[in-house]
Amino acid sequence: MPQIMVEDLRKSFRVAHRRPGALGALAGVFRRTYREVEALAGISFRVERGDLVGYVGPNGAGKSTTIKTLAGIMVPDGGRVEIDGLVPWENRIRHVARIGVVFGQRTQLWYDLPVIESFDLLRDIYRADRNTYGKIRDELVEMLQIGSVLDTPVRQLSLGQRMRCDLAAALLHKPSILFLDEPTIGLDAVSKLAVRDFVLRLNRNEGVTVLLTTHDMDDIETLCRRVIVIADGKVLSDGTMGELRQSVSSERWLAVDMGDGVDLIDEPDTRVVRRDGHRIVLAFDPRKTPPSQIIARICEKHPVRDLLVENPPIENTIAELYSRRTA
Amino acid sequence: MSACLAMLDARIRVLLQYRTVAVAGIATQIFFGFVRVMTFTAFYRSSAAAHPMTHEQVISYIWLGQAFLLLAMFGVDNEISEMIRSGTVVYELTRPASVFWLWYSRCVAARIAPAAMRAIPQVLLGWAFLGLQFPASVLALLMFCLALTGSVALAAAISLLFTLSLLRTISGEGISRMGPALVFLLSGIVVPLPLFPQRIQPILNALPFRGLMDVPFRLYLGQMTWQEGVLALAQQWGWIVGLLLLGRWLLALGVRRLVVQGG
């Protein structure tokens, strides 16, 4: 049985509509007109225990709304959600004791307290057993390498340090599900890698189910076995990375480093994606022309220094998917 | 419940860090205390009529009011309002505890810590230099302590209600400006309640605000018989329970329509 079951989830918000001009603003004082915005227009998916699922979509697609609903924070207008047999917003207190949540743009640590005191406070709030808590805390501190900042007040932490502490804070009560809402937002490369590595280890070693939203496609590529793409409150695509690429385009890219004096490749069945200096990137469809054939032809005609066949960046795939929905 | 106690404890520890603010507050309150003592002295000198309180009692009442001012200093709870404004409130809802009691614990802490930091030195200064009388009797002191406990609970309940209005308006500016003015007048900070005209005494007695200042102070001064005191305490706790029930209902309503914007 799936651990997370979401069926036909719906939520709409009422947004006050502003009429233009000073007179319009004045009229708005007396009579407001509202516009309904459908944030979730029937989202359905299932997540198995131990899965690591990416949840992506353009700004305003409904990602955070979904996470907030699954975390029991918001009450939807319609649809069904069951997580480990509980409906989040009906059994909020029991439900949240089993989940961990991190919202990348906000912190759950007490701003004026040293990190360790926030942790201790969370222990009391979650009524965790002192010994187990101590063990889990030490493990997390070691894995996230935050031992040196435990006595620092949260306001003095860098964003990367804070995010790692926030991750630890969300896991102190040993939840079996972790919801991450843009956990790498604004982080530098090193911190991003640390966060990714940690999430991956947590998922592999502890079997924690992870649902993560992000705009960072590297997050998706390095972390997620499965990607759910949503836009305008609907699921656009749901499957493995490979299936996602296939569903958009089967194109592969061939990057060629040319010798001096060559600045043009005119090869049938290929399309030049971009050129910088000696490097030319060609797109081709491996189902029509096998890569070996293209490579052989190019090497025959031109002095080639290096070759690389790769997938188009996932950004392009996702962007293509987003743009299709309006077409 | 233990979650709420943990919250209470943590908040008190955080709030006790703000010592400079407390020192500045004490200085301000003593200054305004002098202004008000002089005003009432002038009134008492210029009038020969019989008063419901003696001049010395009024002075003590004023200094007690200045010392415990923060119990009646309302506005919205800064921390909760910041959480609601910034959306960090999402994390409060991911705690396995009743949000209402967690927030009430925050409000209680927000009353206890700053008020204690100001009140204790001011009462000592009052006894030593400012003409603050000692409690009328041991019983008076005991009743005063009971009433003060109720005052903290009541103040926290009222401030939580103010704060919950944020679930509708987001900005707490309006209520933060209105609140103290109203509560100061009705709790006895501006003019001791016994000095109000006889006609409006029933209204003042029925409202919850006298439980904040007037009831504890009159018990301290021995201005109430113990029967009156018990009645006043019962009324105080009646209001506490009533306001808490109202708050719980408002919060449940607010959470159902909660919208947290942005990622």
Interface residues (C-beta under 8 A of the other chain):
Chain A: F13 N59 K63 S64 K68 A71 G72 I73 M74 V75 R92 I93 R94 V96 A97 I99 V101 F103 G104 Q105 R106 T107 Q108 W110 D112 L113 E117 L121 D124 I125 Y126 R127 D181 E182 I185 T213
Chain B: S2 A3 L5 A6 M7 A10 R13 V14 Q17 S86 G87 T88 V90 Y91 L93 T94 R95 P96 A97 S98 V255 R256 L258 V259 V260 G262 G263
